[in-house]
Amino acid sequence: MNHKMNNVKSLGINGLGRIRKLTLWNQLNQKYFERIVINAGREVGKNTADIFQYLLHDSTYGTLDHFLFGHSGESSKAEIVDEKDALLEINGVLVKILRKERNPRNIPWAREGVRLVVDCTGKFLDPTLPAE
């Protein structure tokens, strides 16, 4: 199954923590990007469903539904599109999870159709220092 969508607006998010999750949630709210590629930097959970649940819930901020819709009772439309490729769809936005490479420099962002990457690790704070 080919999920590369080089002709759509795609955002890359590097990192696995809460800042990454809130960045994703904000982008799902803004709907500026049609596709989001997240680099987890490692194998996480036992399967894609674990990551999926992690993305929809936060111990401090609650659920994605509450973040997007408040107390209106509306629900997100979220599903796993492809378990093997860790491809999800949340409210019409494709979200792909990468789980192999820690160094964002080694990720084929362009091949994934990403032109802009947001680093949410806190590791790359000084642009004058070389990447490790």
Secondary structure in CASP SS format (residue, H / E / C, confidence):
PFRMAT SS
TARGET T0000
AUTHOR 0000-0000-0000
METHOD secondary structure of the structure
MODEL  1
M C 1.00
N C 1.00
H C 1.00
K C 1.00
M C 1.00
N C 1.00
N C 1.00
V C 1.00
K C 1.00
S E 1.00
L E 1.00
G E 1.00
I E 1.00
N E 1.00
G C 1.00
L C 1.00
G C 1.00
R H 1.00
I H 1.00
R H 1.00
K H 1.00
L H 1.00
T H 1.00
L H 1.00
W H 1.00
N H 1.00
Q H 1.00
L H 1.00
N H 1.00
Q H 1.00
K C 1.00
Y C 1.00
F C 1.00
E C 1.00
R E 1.00
I E 1.00
V E 1.00
I E 1.00
N E 1.00
A C 1.00
G C 1.00
R C 1.00
E C 1.00
V C 1.00
G C 1.00
K C 1.00
N C 1.00
T H 1.00
A H 1.00
D H 1.00
I H 1.00
F H 1.00
Q H 1.00
Y H 1.00
L H 1.00
L H 1.00
H E 1.00
D E 1.00
S C 1.00
T C 1.00
Y C 1.00
G E 1.00
T E 1.00
L H 1.00
D H 1.00
H H 1.00
F H 1.00
L H 1.00
F H 1.00
G C 1.00
H C 1.00
S C 1.00
G C 1.00
E C 1.00
S C 1.00
S C 1.00
K C 1.00
A E 1.00
E E 1.00
I E 1.00
V E 1.00
D E 1.00
E C 1.00
K C 1.00
D C 1.00
A C 1.00
L E 1.00
L E 1.00
E E 1.00
I E 1.00
N C 1.00
G C 1.00
V E 1.00
L E 1.00
V E 1.00
K E 1.00
I E 1.00
L E 1.00
R C 1.00
K C 1.00
E C 1.00
R C 1.00
N C 1.00
P H 1.00
R H 1.00
N H 1.00
I C 1.00
P C 1.00
W C 1.00
A C 1.00
R C 1.00
E C 1.00
G C 1.00
V C 1.00
R C 1.00
L E 1.00
V E 1.00
V E 1.00
D E 1.00
C C 1.00
T C 1.00
G C 1.00
K C 1.00
F C 1.00
L C 1.00
D C 1.00
P C 1.00
T C 1.00
L C 1.00
P C 1.00
A C 1.00
E C 1.00
END
